[in-house]
Amino acid sequence: MSDLYLLNLASRHANWLSARGTVVAANIANVNTPGYRARDVRPFAESMNMAGLSLAGADAAHMRGGLESRIAAATREIGKTGATLSGNSVGLEEQLMNVGDVSRAYSLNVNIRRVFHQMLLSSSR
């Protein structure tokens, strides 16, 4: 049986939201770190466009990384350079809005999967 496109897409979006939540949490944790540059993940649509690309290596162990290395590869620097005297570019208000965005998007994702699952169950009866 092939994967259902909507469930596969929802799963990828949940993984993207998890990565974005990790990056936003790191930004908030480093709000007072001198020289820290705020980061954010690439937009979901852009990461889906890049999903077809795969890395090649000479050995099976090459270019394998955990969640941290995949997040680092998918992030970009945001914020103004030298926004404070310490060179930190994290805006706490902006990061807290990002937390709200991630929370709302995750709730929507879960609700869509729940409703689709209920539809599948009712159609199989």
Backbone as XML, in Angstrom:
<?xml version="1.0"?>
<chain id="A" units="angstrom">
  <residue number="1" name="MET">
    <atom name="N" x="0.847" y="-1.184" z="0.000"/>
    <atom name="CA" x="0.000" y="0.000" z="0.000"/>
    <atom name="C" x="0.889" y="1.243" z="0.000"/>
  </residue>
  <residue number="2" name="SER">
    <atom name="N" x="0.606" y="2.173" z="-0.852"/>
    <atom name="CA" x="1.420" y="3.381" z="-0.935"/>
    <atom name="C" x="1.028" y="4.363" z="0.163"/>
  </residue>
  <residue number="3" name="ASP">
    <atom name="N" x="1.954" y="5.240" z="0.474"/>
    <atom name="CA" x="1.676" y="6.258" z="1.484"/>
    <atom name="C" x="0.596" y="7.200" z="0.984"/>
  </residue>
  <residue number="4" name="LEU">
    <atom name="N" x="-0.226" y="7.646" z="1.891"/>
    <atom name="CA" x="-1.213" y="8.662" z="1.554"/>
    <atom name="C" x="-0.514" y="10.011" z="1.542"/>
  </residue>
  <residue number="5" name="TYR">
    <atom name="N" x="-0.711" y="10.755" z="0.480"/>
    <atom name="CA" x="0.012" y="12.009" z="0.295"/>
    <atom name="C" x="-0.230" y="12.987" z="1.445"/>
  </residue>
  <residue number="6" name="LEU">
    <atom name="N" x="-1.481" y="13.133" z="1.872"/>
    <atom name="CA" x="-1.792" y="14.099" z="2.924"/>
    <atom name="C" x="-1.114" y="13.733" z="4.238"/>
  </residue>
  <residue number="7" name="LEU">
    <atom name="N" x="-1.121" y="12.459" z="4.591"/>
    <atom name="CA" x="-0.474" y="12.042" z="5.839"/>
    <atom name="C" x="1.047" y="12.188" z="5.743"/>
  </residue>
  <residue number="8" name="ASN">
    <atom name="N" x="1.605" y="11.897" z="4.580"/>
    <atom name="CA" x="3.037" y="12.068" z="4.382"/>
    <atom name="C" x="3.420" y="13.543" z="4.475"/>
  </residue>
  <residue number="9" name="LEU">
    <atom name="N" x="2.631" y="14.397" z="3.854"/>
    <atom name="CA" x="2.883" y="15.835" z="3.902"/>
    <atom name="C" x="2.760" y="16.365" z="5.331"/>
  </residue>
  <residue number="10" name="ALA">
    <atom name="N" x="1.741" y="15.895" z="6.047"/>
    <atom name="CA" x="1.557" y="16.323" z="7.435"/>
    <atom name="C" x="2.727" y="15.872" z="8.306"/>
  </residue>
  <residue number="11" name="SER">
    <atom name="N" x="3.230" y="14.695" z="8.039"/>
    <atom name="CA" x="4.385" y="14.190" z="8.792"/>
    <atom name="C" x="5.628" y="15.038" z="8.519"/>
  </residue>
  <residue number="12" name="ARG">
    <atom name="N" x="5.849" y="15.376" z="7.268"/>
    <atom name="CA" x="7.002" y="16.235" z="6.925"/>
    <atom name="C" x="6.853" y="17.623" z="7.558"/>
  </residue>
  <residue number="13" name="HIS">
    <atom name="N" x="5.628" y="18.132" z="7.558"/>
    <atom name="CA" x="5.391" y="19.447" z="8.161"/>
    <atom name="C" x="5.635" y="19.392" z="9.666"/>
  </residue>
  <residue number="14" name="ALA">
    <atom name="N" x="5.229" y="18.302" z="10.323"/>
    <atom name="CA" x="5.484" y="18.149" z="11.758"/>
    <atom name="C" x="6.983" y="18.092" z="12.038"/>
  </residue>
  <residue number="15" name="ASN">
    <atom name="N" x="7.741" y="17.411" z="11.192"/>
    <atom name="CA" x="9.199" y="17.376" z="11.356"/>
    <atom name="C" x="9.802" y="18.765" z="11.175"/>
  </residue>
  <residue number="16" name="TRP">
    <atom name="N" x="9.292" y="19.507" z="10.194"/>
    <atom name="CA" x="9.771" y="20.867" z="9.967"/>
    <atom name="C" x="9.455" y="21.752" z="11.170"/>
  </residue>
  <residue number="17" name="LEU">
    <atom name="N" x="8.253" y="21.606" z="11.719"/>
    <atom name="CA" x="7.874" y="22.390" z="12.892"/>
    <atom name="C" x="8.751" y="22.046" z="14.091"/>
  </residue>
  <residue number="18" name="SER">
    <atom name="N" x="9.102" y="20.780" z="14.225"/>
    <atom name="CA" x="9.996" y="20.368" z="15.303"/>
    <atom name="C" x="11.375" y="21.029" z="15.153"/>
  </residue>
  <residue number="19" name="ALA">
    <atom name="N" x="11.877" y="21.042" z="13.924"/>
    <atom name="CA" x="13.168" y="21.689" z="13.669"/>
    <atom name="C" x="13.087" y="23.185" z="13.941"/>
  </residue>
  <residue number="20" name="ARG">
    <atom name="N" x="11.999" y="23.820" z="13.527"/>
    <atom name="CA" x="11.849" y="25.264" z="13.751"/>
    <atom name="C" x="11.737" y="25.555" z="15.241"/>
  </residue>
  <residue number="21" name="GLY">
    <atom name="N" x="11.000" y="24.721" z="15.969"/>
    <atom name="CA" x="10.899" y="24.900" z="17.417"/>
    <atom name="C" x="12.244" y="24.789" z="18.107"/>
  </residue>
  <residue number="22" name="THR">
    <atom name="N" x="13.082" y="23.860" z="17.635"/>
    <atom name="CA" x="14.426" y="23.692" z="18.199"/>
    <atom name="C" x="15.281" y="24.933" z="17.950"/>
  </residue>
  <residue number="23" name="VAL">
    <atom name="N" x="15.207" y="25.474" z="16.746"/>
    <atom name="CA" x="16.001" y="26.660" z="16.408"/>
    <atom name="C" x="15.524" y="27.881" z="17.200"/>
  </residue>
  <residue number="24" name="VAL">
    <atom name="N" x="14.210" y="28.052" z="17.310"/>
    <atom name="CA" x="13.661" y="29.189" z="18.066"/>
    <atom name="C" x="14.046" y="29.066" z="19.539"/>
  </residue>
  <residue number="25" name="ALA">
    <atom name="N" x="13.993" y="27.848" z="20.084"/>
    <atom name="CA" x="14.390" y="27.642" z="21.479"/>
    <atom name="C" x="15.865" y="27.990" z="21.687"/>
  </residue>
  <residue number="26" name="ALA">
    <atom name="N" x="16.710" y="27.638" z="20.724"/>
    <atom name="CA" x="18.133" y="27.988" z="20.818"/>
    <atom name="C" x="18.317" y="29.502" z="20.764"/>
  </residue>
  <residue number="27" name="ASN">
    <atom name="N" x="17.531" y="30.182" z="19.935"/>
    <atom name="CA" x="17.611" y="31.647" z="19.876"/>
    <atom name="C" x="17.240" y="32.255" z="21.224"/>
  </residue>
  <residue number="28" name="ILE">
    <atom name="N" x="16.157" y="31.764" z="21.821"/>
    <atom name="CA" x="15.716" y="32.311" z="23.105"/>
    <atom name="C" x="16.739" y="31.997" z="24.195"/>
  </residue>
  <residue number="29" name="ALA">
    <atom name="N" x="17.310" y="30.797" z="24.164"/>
    <atom name="CA" x="18.307" y="30.421" z="25.169"/>
    <atom name="C" x="19.559" y="31.293" z="25.083"/>
  </residue>
  <residue number="30" name="ASN">
    <atom name="N" x="19.849" y="31.807" z="23.901"/>
    <atom name="CA" x="21.057" y="32.617" z="23.701"/>
    <atom name="C" x="20.760" y="34.100" z="23.570"/>
  </residue>
  <residue number="31" name="VAL">
    <atom name="N" x="19.639" y="34.541" z="24.123"/>
    <atom name="CA" x="19.245" y="35.944" z="23.984"/>
    <atom name="C" x="20.266" y="36.893" z="24.618"/>
  </residue>
  <residue number="32" name="ASN">
    <atom name="N" x="21.002" y="36.447" z="25.613"/>
    <atom name="CA" x="22.001" y="37.300" z="26.271"/>
    <atom name="C" x="23.432" y="36.893" z="25.948"/>
  </residue>
  <residue number="33" name="THR">
    <atom name="N" x="23.634" y="36.029" z="24.972"/>
    <atom name="CA" x="24.972" y="35.593" z="24.600"/>
    <atom name="C" x="25.590" y="36.611" z="23.650"/>
  </residue>
  <residue number="34" name="PRO">
    <atom name="N" x="26.723" y="37.207" z="24.034"/>
    <atom name="CA" x="27.359" y="38.194" z="23.151"/>
    <atom name="C" x="27.770" y="37.574" z="21.819"/>
  </residue>
  <residue number="35" name="GLY">
    <atom name="N" x="27.450" y="38.267" z="20.736"/>
    <atom name="CA" x="27.854" y="37.833" z="19.403"/>
    <atom name="C" x="26.981" y="36.753" z="18.790"/>
  </residue>
  <residue number="36" name="TYR">
    <atom name="N" x="25.960" y="36.304" z="19.506"/>
    <atom name="CA" x="25.099" y="35.250" z="18.957"/>
    <atom name="C" x="24.228" y="35.822" z="17.850"/>
  </residue>
  <residue number="37" name="ARG">
    <atom name="N" x="24.123" y="35.086" z="16.751"/>
    <atom name="CA" x="23.292" y="35.494" z="15.618"/>
    <atom name="C" x="22.030" y="34.644" z="15.594"/>
  </residue>
  <residue number="38" name="ALA">
    <atom name="N" x="20.884" y="35.296" z="15.557"/>
    <atom name="CA" x="19.607" y="34.589" z="15.508"/>
    <atom name="C" x="19.507" y="33.795" z="14.215"/>
  </residue>
  <residue number="39" name="ARG">
    <atom name="N" x="18.875" y="32.616" z="14.295"/>
    <atom name="CA" x="18.710" y="31.759" z="13.130"/>
    <atom name="C" x="17.250" y="31.361" z="13.010"/>
  </residue>
  <residue number="40" name="ASP">
    <atom name="N" x="16.872" y="30.937" z="11.827"/>
    <atom name="CA" x="15.533" y="30.400" z="11.593"/>
    <atom name="C" x="15.655" y="29.379" z="10.468"/>
  </residue>
  <residue number="41" name="VAL">
    <atom name="N" x="14.728" y="28.436" z="10.412"/>
    <atom name="CA" x="14.760" y="27.438" z="9.340"/>
    <atom name="C" x="14.183" y="28.055" z="8.073"/>
  </residue>
  <residue number="42" name="ARG">
    <atom name="N" x="14.540" y="27.466" z="6.972"/>
    <atom name="CA" x="13.985" y="27.927" z="5.698"/>
    <atom name="C" x="12.484" y="27.657" z="5.697"/>
  </residue>
  <residue number="43" name="PRO">
    <atom name="N" x="11.712" y="28.439" z="4.941"/>
    <atom name="CA" x="10.263" y="28.202" z="4.889"/>
    <atom name="C" x="9.948" y="26.778" z="4.434"/>
  </residue>
  <residue number="44" name="PHE">
    <atom name="N" x="8.812" y="26.268" z="4.892"/>
    <atom name="CA" x="8.424" y="24.883" z="4.596"/>
    <atom name="C" x="8.345" y="24.635" z="3.094"/>
  </residue>
  <residue number="45" name="ALA">
    <atom name="N" x="7.782" y="25.563" z="2.352"/>
    <atom name="CA" x="7.658" y="25.385" z="0.901"/>
    <atom name="C" x="9.033" y="25.240" z="0.257"/>
  </residue>
  <residue number="46" name="GLU">
    <atom name="N" x="9.987" y="26.022" z="0.705"/>
    <atom name="CA" x="11.344" y="25.943" z="0.153"/>
    <atom name="C" x="11.992" y="24.610" z="0.510"/>
  </residue>
  <residue number="47" name="SER">
    <atom name="N" x="11.777" y="24.141" z="1.726"/>
    <atom name="CA" x="12.370" y="22.858" z="2.111"/>
    <atom name="C" x="11.717" y="21.706" z="1.355"/>
  </residue>
  <residue number="48" name="MET">
    <atom name="N" x="10.430" y="21.829" z="1.025"/>
    <atom name="CA" x="9.775" y="20.788" z="0.227"/>
    <atom name="C" x="10.303" y="20.787" z="-1.211"/>
  </residue>
  <residue number="49" name="ASN">
    <atom name="N" x="10.617" y="21.963" z="-1.744"/>
    <atom name="CA" x="11.179" y="22.039" z="-3.095"/>
    <atom name="C" x="12.564" y="21.407" z="-3.154"/>
  </residue>
  <residue number="50" name="MET">
    <atom name="N" x="13.301" y="21.491" z="-2.045"/>
    <atom name="CA" x="14.642" y="20.929" z="-1.986"/>
    <atom name="C" x="14.619" y="19.449" z="-1.613"/>
  </residue>
  <residue number="51" name="ALA">
    <atom name="N" x="13.461" y="18.896" z="-1.249"/>
    <atom name="CA" x="13.383" y="17.525" z="-0.757"/>
    <atom name="C" x="13.808" y="16.500" z="-1.803"/>
  </residue>
  <residue number="52" name="GLY">
    <atom name="N" x="13.657" y="16.817" z="-3.053"/>
    <atom name="CA" x="14.035" y="15.872" z="-4.097"/>
    <atom name="C" x="15.535" y="15.734" z="-4.273"/>
  </residue>
  <residue number="53" name="LEU">
    <atom name="N" x="16.288" y="16.694" z="-3.773"/>
    <atom name="CA" x="17.740" y="16.654" z="-3.904"/>
    <atom name="C" x="18.326" y="15.742" z="-2.837"/>
  </residue>
  <residue number="54" name="SER">
    <atom name="N" x="19.293" y="14.954" z="-3.217"/>
    <atom name="CA" x="19.948" y="14.093" z="-2.236"/>
    <atom name="C" x="21.452" y="14.269" z="-2.342"/>
  </residue>
  <residue number="55" name="LEU">
    <atom name="N" x="22.116" y="14.076" z="-1.234"/>
    <atom name="CA" x="23.563" y="14.200" z="-1.198"/>
    <atom name="C" x="24.190" y="12.862" z="-1.566"/>
  </residue>
  <residue number="56" name="ALA">
    <atom name="N" x="25.333" y="12.920" z="-2.206"/>
    <atom name="CA" x="26.036" y="11.699" z="-2.582"/>
    <atom name="C" x="27.356" y="11.650" z="-1.838"/>
  </residue>
  <residue number="57" name="GLY">
    <atom name="N" x="27.785" y="10.467" z="-1.499"/>
    <atom name="CA" x="29.061" y="10.288" z="-0.819"/>
    <atom name="C" x="29.755" y="9.040" z="-1.320"/>
  </residue>
  <residue number="58" name="ALA">
    <atom name="N" x="31.061" y="8.973" z="-1.120"/>
    <atom name="CA" x="31.824" y="7.821" z="-1.573"/>
    <atom name="C" x="31.634" y="6.632" z="-0.640"/>
  </residue>
  <residue number="59" name="ASP">
    <atom name="N" x="31.260" y="6.891" z="0.579"/>
    <atom name="CA" x="31.100" y="5.840" z="1.576"/>
    <atom name="C" x="29.721" y="5.973" z="2.201"/>
  </residue>
  <residue number="60" name="ALA">
    <atom name="N" x="29.144" y="4.858" z="2.627"/>
    <atom name="CA" x="27.794" y="4.881" z="3.217"/>
    <atom name="C" x="27.757" y="5.702" z="4.499"/>
  </residue>
  <residue number="61" name="ALA">
    <atom name="N" x="28.886" y="5.834" z="5.186"/>
    <atom name="CA" x="28.927" y="6.578" z="6.451"/>
    <atom name="C" x="29.068" y="8.085" z="6.240"/>
  </residue>
  <residue number="62" name="HIS">
    <atom name="N" x="29.373" y="8.505" z="5.020"/>
    <atom name="CA" x="29.553" y="9.931" z="4.756"/>
    <atom name="C" x="28.227" y="10.671" z="4.774"/>
  </residue>
  <residue number="63" name="MET">
    <atom name="N" x="28.277" y="11.913" z="5.195"/>
    <atom name="CA" x="27.157" y="12.837" z="5.150"/>
    <atom name="C" x="25.926" y="12.325" z="5.889"/>
  </residue>
  <residue number="64" name="ARG">
    <atom name="N" x="26.128" y="11.535" z="6.869"/>
    <atom name="CA" x="25.028" y="11.110" z="7.716"/>
    <atom name="C" x="25.108" y="11.958" z="8.978"/>
  </residue>
  <residue number="65" name="GLY">
    <atom name="N" x="24.016" y="12.529" z="9.324"/>
    <atom name="CA" x="24.015" y="13.349" z="10.519"/>
    <atom name="C" x="22.725" y="13.183" z="11.271"/>
  </residue>
  <residue number="66" name="GLY">
    <atom name="N" x="22.771" y="13.575" z="12.516"/>
    <atom name="CA" x="21.575" y="13.525" z="13.326"/>
    <atom name="C" x="20.709" y="14.740" z="13.064"/>
  </residue>
  <residue number="67" name="LEU">
    <atom name="N" x="19.744" y="14.934" z="13.944"/>
    <atom name="CA" x="18.817" y="16.046" z="13.807"/>
    <atom name="C" x="19.557" y="17.376" z="13.836"/>
  </residue>
  <residue number="68" name="GLU">
    <atom name="N" x="20.590" y="17.494" z="14.666"/>
    <atom name="CA" x="21.318" y="18.756" z="14.785"/>
    <atom name="C" x="21.967" y="19.161" z="13.467"/>
  </residue>
  <residue number="69" name="SER">
    <atom name="N" x="22.582" y="18.201" z="12.770"/>
    <atom name="CA" x="23.248" y="18.552" z="11.515"/>
    <atom name="C" x="22.234" y="18.873" z="10.420"/>
  </residue>
  <residue number="70" name="ARG">
    <atom name="N" x="21.075" y="18.188" z="10.424"/>
    <atom name="CA" x="20.047" y="18.497" z="9.434"/>
    <atom name="C" x="19.440" y="19.871" z="9.696"/>
  </residue>
  <residue number="71" name="ILE">
    <atom name="N" x="19.266" y="20.220" z="10.969"/>
    <atom name="CA" x="18.737" y="21.536" z="11.314"/>
    <atom name="C" x="19.739" y="22.607" z="10.907"/>
  </residue>
  <residue number="72" name="ALA">
    <atom name="N" x="21.015" y="22.371" z="11.200"/>
    <atom name="CA" x="22.041" y="23.354" z="10.845"/>
    <atom name="C" x="22.097" y="23.577" z="9.341"/>
  </residue>
  <residue number="73" name="ALA">
    <atom name="N" x="21.892" y="22.527" z="8.563"/>
    <atom name="CA" x="21.930" y="22.665" z="7.103"/>
    <atom name="C" x="20.718" y="23.409" z="6.573"/>
  </residue>
  <residue number="74" name="ALA">
    <atom name="N" x="19.617" y="23.377" z="7.303"/>
    <atom name="CA" x="18.375" y="23.985" z="6.817"/>
    <atom name="C" x="18.114" y="25.357" z="7.414"/>
  </residue>
  <residue number="75" name="THR">
    <atom name="N" x="19.044" y="25.888" z="8.196"/>
    <atom name="CA" x="18.812" y="27.178" z="8.843"/>
    <atom name="C" x="19.503" y="28.294" z="8.077"/>
  </residue>
  <residue number="76" name="ARG">
    <atom name="N" x="19.062" y="29.489" z="8.388"/>
    <atom name="CA" x="19.668" y="30.686" z="7.818"/>
    <atom name="C" x="19.714" y="31.739" z="8.911"/>
  </residue>
  <residue number="77" name="GLU">
    <atom name="N" x="20.645" y="32.634" z="8.784"/>
    <atom name="CA" x="20.784" y="33.697" z="9.773"/>
    <atom name="C" x="19.713" y="34.749" z="9.537"/>
  </residue>
  <residue number="78" name="ILE">
    <atom name="N" x="19.130" y="35.242" z="10.623"/>
    <atom name="CA" x="18.120" y="36.289" z="10.530"/>
    <atom name="C" x="18.509" y="37.426" z="11.453"/>
  </residue>
  <residue number="79" name="GLY">
    <atom name="N" x="17.791" y="38.493" z="11.393"/>
    <atom name="CA" x="18.041" y="39.617" z="12.286"/>
    <atom name="C" x="19.095" y="40.550" z="11.736"/>
  </residue>
  <residue number="80" name="LYS">
    <atom name="N" x="19.188" y="41.672" z="12.376"/>
    <atom name="CA" x="20.156" y="42.683" z="11.959"/>
    <atom name="C" x="21.507" y="42.375" z="12.579"/>
  </residue>
  <residue number="81" name="THR">
    <atom name="N" x="22.562" y="42.637" z="11.844"/>
    <atom name="CA" x="23.894" y="42.433" z="12.387"/>
    <atom name="C" x="24.207" y="43.561" z="13.352"/>
  </residue>
  <residue number="82" name="GLY">
    <atom name="N" x="24.773" y="43.191" z="14.484"/>
    <atom name="CA" x="25.137" y="44.189" z="15.477"/>
    <atom name="C" x="23.954" y="44.946" z="16.036"/>
  </residue>
  <residue number="83" name="ALA">
    <atom name="N" x="22.859" y="44.254" z="16.291"/>
    <atom name="CA" x="21.648" y="44.910" z="16.759"/>
    <atom name="C" x="21.807" y="45.484" z="18.159"/>
  </residue>
  <residue number="84" name="THR">
    <atom name="N" x="22.704" y="44.906" z="18.935"/>
    <atom name="CA" x="22.960" y="45.416" z="20.285"/>
    <atom name="C" x="24.447" y="45.701" z="20.429"/>
  </residue>
  <residue number="85" name="LEU">
    <atom name="N" x="24.814" y="46.286" z="21.530"/>
    <atom name="CA" x="26.230" y="46.567" z="21.768"/>
    <atom name="C" x="27.059" y="45.295" z="21.833"/>
  </residue>
  <residue number="86" name="SER">
    <atom name="N" x="26.458" y="44.209" z="22.297"/>
    <atom name="CA" x="27.190" y="42.947" z="22.405"/>
    <atom name="C" x="27.253" y="42.190" z="21.077"/>
  </residue>
  <residue number="87" name="GLY">
    <atom name="N" x="26.566" y="42.685" z="20.043"/>
    <atom name="CA" x="26.566" y="42.021" z="18.749"/>
    <atom name="C" x="25.529" y="40.924" z="18.631"/>
  </residue>
  <residue number="88" name="ASN">
    <atom name="N" x="24.672" y="40.807" z="19.610"/>
    <atom name="CA" x="23.616" y="39.791" z="19.597"/>
    <atom name="C" x="22.470" y="40.287" z="18.728"/>
  </residue>
  <residue number="89" name="SER">
    <atom name="N" x="21.957" y="39.420" z="17.846"/>
    <atom name="CA" x="20.893" y="39.851" z="16.936"/>
    <atom name="C" x="19.536" y="39.224" z="17.272"/>
  </residue>
  <residue number="90" name="VAL">
    <atom name="N" x="19.392" y="38.644" z="18.467"/>
    <atom name="CA" x="18.140" y="37.999" z="18.846"/>
    <atom name="C" x="17.164" y="39.038" z="19.383"/>
  </residue>
  <residue number="91" name="GLY">
    <atom name="N" x="15.985" y="39.110" z="18.774"/>
    <atom name="CA" x="14.908" y="39.948" z="19.291"/>
    <atom name="C" x="13.939" y="39.051" z="20.053"/>
  </residue>
  <residue number="92" name="LEU">
    <atom name="N" x="13.865" y="39.199" z="21.360"/>
    <atom name="CA" x="13.058" y="38.308" z="22.180"/>
    <atom name="C" x="11.590" y="38.339" z="21.773"/>
  </residue>
  <residue number="93" name="GLU">
    <atom name="N" x="11.066" y="39.525" z="21.475"/>
    <atom name="CA" x="9.658" y="39.625" z="21.072"/>
    <atom name="C" x="9.401" y="38.842" z="19.790"/>
  </residue>
  <residue number="94" name="GLU">
    <atom name="N" x="10.301" y="38.966" z="18.827"/>
    <atom name="CA" x="10.161" y="38.248" z="17.558"/>
    <atom name="C" x="10.213" y="36.732" z="17.784"/>
  </residue>
  <residue number="95" name="GLN">
    <atom name="N" x="11.107" y="36.293" z="18.653"/>
    <atom name="CA" x="11.230" y="34.862" z="18.923"/>
    <atom name="C" x="9.996" y="34.323" z="19.639"/>
  </residue>
  <residue number="96" name="LEU">
    <atom name="N" x="9.411" y="35.123" z="20.530"/>
    <atom name="CA" x="8.191" y="34.694" z="21.206"/>
    <atom name="C" x="7.019" y="34.619" z="20.218"/>
  </residue>
  <residue number="97" name="MET">
    <atom name="N" x="7.001" y="35.511" z="19.234"/>
    <atom name="CA" x="5.981" y="35.400" z="18.184"/>
    <atom name="C" x="6.201" y="34.144" z="17.353"/>
  </residue>
  <residue number="98" name="ASN">
    <atom name="N" x="7.460" y="33.792" z="17.118"/>
    <atom name="CA" x="7.771" y="32.563" z="16.387"/>
    <atom name="C" x="7.299" y="31.330" z="17.159"/>
  </residue>
  <residue number="99" name="VAL">
    <atom name="N" x="7.442" y="31.367" z="18.490"/>
    <atom name="CA" x="6.952" y="30.260" z="19.318"/>
    <atom name="C" x="5.443" y="30.108" z="19.136"/>
  </residue>
  <residue number="100" name="GLY">
    <atom name="N" x="4.718" y="31.227" z="19.134"/>
    <atom name="CA" x="3.276" y="31.187" z="18.912"/>
    <atom name="C" x="2.922" y="30.653" z="17.542"/>
  </residue>
  <residue number="101" name="ASP">
    <atom name="N" x="3.694" y="31.045" z="16.520"/>
    <atom name="CA" x="3.463" y="30.550" z="15.156"/>
    <atom name="C" x="3.652" y="29.031" z="15.083"/>
  </residue>
  <residue number="102" name="VAL">
    <atom name="N" x="4.718" y="28.542" z="15.713"/>
    <atom name="CA" x="4.990" y="27.105" z="15.708"/>
    <atom name="C" x="3.876" y="26.358" z="16.437"/>
  </residue>
  <residue number="103" name="SER">
    <atom name="N" x="3.436" y="26.897" z="17.558"/>
    <atom name="CA" x="2.374" y="26.253" z="18.340"/>
    <atom name="C" x="1.063" y="26.181" z="17.552"/>
  </residue>
  <residue number="104" name="ARG">
    <atom name="N" x="0.692" y="27.292" z="16.919"/>
    <atom name="CA" x="-0.549" y="27.309" z="16.125"/>
    <atom name="C" x="-0.459" y="26.353" z="14.933"/>
  </residue>
  <residue number="105" name="ALA">
    <atom name="N" x="0.664" y="26.363" z="14.253"/>
    <atom name="CA" x="0.831" y="25.492" z="13.085"/>
    <atom name="C" x="0.823" y="24.028" z="13.501"/>
  </residue>
  <residue number="106" name="TYR">
    <atom name="N" x="1.432" y="23.712" z="14.642"/>
    <atom name="CA" x="1.448" y="22.327" z="15.107"/>
    <atom name="C" x="0.039" y="21.873" z="15.479"/>
  </residue>
  <residue number="107" name="SER">
    <atom name="N" x="-0.729" y="22.730" z="16.137"/>
    <atom name="CA" x="-2.114" y="22.395" z="16.485"/>
    <atom name="C" x="-2.946" y="22.156" z="15.227"/>
  </residue>
  <residue number="108" name="LEU">
    <atom name="N" x="-2.774" y="23.001" z="14.225"/>
    <atom name="CA" x="-3.489" y="22.825" z="12.960"/>
    <atom name="C" x="-3.095" y="21.507" z="12.298"/>
  </residue>
  <residue number="109" name="ASN">
    <atom name="N" x="-1.806" y="21.206" z="12.297"/>
    <atom name="CA" x="-1.305" y="19.970" z="11.711"/>
    <atom name="C" x="-1.924" y="18.758" z="12.398"/>
  </residue>
  <residue number="110" name="VAL">
    <atom name="N" x="-1.938" y="18.758" z="13.716"/>
    <atom name="CA" x="-2.500" y="17.635" z="14.471"/>
    <atom name="C" x="-3.994" y="17.492" z="14.198"/>
  </residue>
  <residue number="111" name="ASN">
    <atom name="N" x="-4.706" y="18.595" z="14.147"/>
    <atom name="CA" x="-6.148" y="18.536" z="13.893"/>
    <atom name="C" x="-6.461" y="18.029" z="12.489"/>
  </residue>
  <residue number="112" name="ILE">
    <atom name="N" x="-5.679" y="18.431" z="11.503"/>
    <atom name="CA" x="-5.888" y="17.941" z="10.140"/>
    <atom name="C" x="-5.655" y="16.439" z="10.082"/>
  </residue>
  <residue number="113" name="ARG">
    <atom name="N" x="-4.588" y="15.965" z="10.717"/>
    <atom name="CA" x="-4.328" y="14.526" z="10.718"/>
    <atom name="C" x="-5.421" y="13.766" z="11.449"/>
  </residue>
  <residue number="114" name="ARG">
    <atom name="N" x="-5.921" y="14.310" z="12.548"/>
    <atom name="CA" x="-6.975" y="13.646" z="13.313"/>
    <atom name="C" x="-8.245" y="13.520" z="12.480"/>
  </residue>
  <residue number="115" name="VAL">
    <atom name="N" x="-8.641" y="14.611" z="11.819"/>
    <atom name="CA" x="-9.855" y="14.587" z="10.999"/>
    <atom name="C" x="-9.693" y="13.642" z="9.810"/>
  </residue>
  <residue number="116" name="PHE">
    <atom name="N" x="-8.540" y="13.661" z="9.166"/>
    <atom name="CA" x="-8.315" y="12.773" z="8.030"/>
    <atom name="C" x="-8.342" y="11.310" z="8.480"/>
  </residue>
  <residue number="117" name="HIS">
    <atom name="N" x="-7.773" y="11.043" z="9.646"/>
    <atom name="CA" x="-7.797" y="9.687" z="10.197"/>
    <atom name="C" x="-9.231" y="9.245" z="10.484"/>
  </residue>
  <residue number="118" name="GLN">
    <atom name="N" x="-10.040" y="10.135" z="11.038"/>
    <atom name="CA" x="-11.445" y="9.812" z="11.297"/>
    <atom name="C" x="-12.201" y="9.545" z="9.986"/>
  </residue>
  <residue number="119" name="MET">
    <atom name="N" x="-11.887" y="10.315" z="8.945"/>
    <atom name="CA" x="-12.514" y="10.088" z="7.642"/>
    <atom name="C" x="-12.150" y="8.706" z="7.095"/>
  </residue>
  <residue number="120" name="LEU">
    <atom name="N" x="-10.883" y="8.330" z="7.229"/>
    <atom name="CA" x="-10.457" y="7.016" z="6.762"/>
    <atom name="C" x="-11.157" y="5.908" z="7.528"/>
  </residue>
  <residue number="121" name="LEU">
    <atom name="N" x="-11.265" y="6.076" z="8.838"/>
    <atom name="CA" x="-11.952" y="5.057" z="9.646"/>
    <atom name="C" x="-13.424" y="4.942" z="9.282"/>
  </residue>
  <residue number="122" name="SER">
    <atom name="N" x="-14.089" y="6.076" z="9.084"/>
    <atom name="CA" x="-15.517" y="6.024" z="8.756"/>
    <atom name="C" x="-15.746" y="5.473" z="7.346"/>
  </residue>
  <residue number="123" name="SER">
    <atom name="N" x="-14.809" y="5.675" z="6.432"/>
    <atom name="CA" x="-14.993" y="5.149" z="5.082"/>
    <atom name="C" x="-14.730" y="3.648" z="5.019"/>
  </residue>
  <residue number="124" name="SER">
    <atom name="N" x="-13.989" y="3.125" z="5.980"/>
    <atom name="CA" x="-13.697" y="1.698" z="5.956"/>
    <atom name="C" x="-14.784" y="0.869" z="6.633"/>
  </residue>
  <residue number="125" name="ARG">
    <atom name="N" x="-15.753" y="1.506" z="7.253"/>
    <atom name="CA" x="-16.838" y="0.777" z="7.929"/>
    <atom name="C" x="-17.897" y="0.350" z="6.991"/>
  </residue>
</chain>
